[in-house]
């Protein structure tokens, strides 16, 4: 076991996404340390495929309020993660395209979270109209502390696990989820913003947030597709099918990303058949 881990979260529907993300982490991301997958609803066979390749799987045990949003990301702050000193977390709708080790080196403080800025201001994360209609003094005070132009995106985060049990914990996130449940739009991300108004900014190239129909060139060290279940080439194919005009440059960019995505999925199968990844002593 190493003292740093890369952490992803995947439910049963995102097993294939998890494989792509891990393939990218190893190949383009040049990650040599531990990888942990927080699993939701996986059976032992699903886990086995990952464990066989030296990847840890930990089932998420968070008690999620019934009928509410999905709060599984709270598990990214489970005390069990204190086995590692530093952690990088990645969403399953990301694609790593460059070395991610510098992120770990940037984590110097032990009392806060490192993340990139969200492209979305706080007014889209909280239902502010509802807050005006049904005031909540406690939430209002917390929101007043938030700088509208400095809101974190939870797709790529990094922290020293010292922060767990002090400033943040799985339980605290779930508790805040319950307490302000009527006012969230963006769920876990909104809660994390309440807990970490003082987050340290990572360079934006580590979380380039792209929405699926936005016509722009994707460039960055980590692309974040902001829509789980979406694959990069789908948007390109949609454009083709609907006969929408795309510049040649944009088409080329989409094709390039799509082929990298597919290649990373193959890496998952390849890398771990390699001798050095056998018998790693995983869970
Ligand atoms: Mn995401």
Boltz pocket constraint, residues with backbone or C-beta under 6 A from the ligand:
constraints:
  - pocket:
      binder: B
      contacts: [[A, 91], [A, 92], [A, 93], [A, 155], [A, 224], [A, 225], [A, 226], [A, 227], [A, 228]]
      max_distance: 6.0
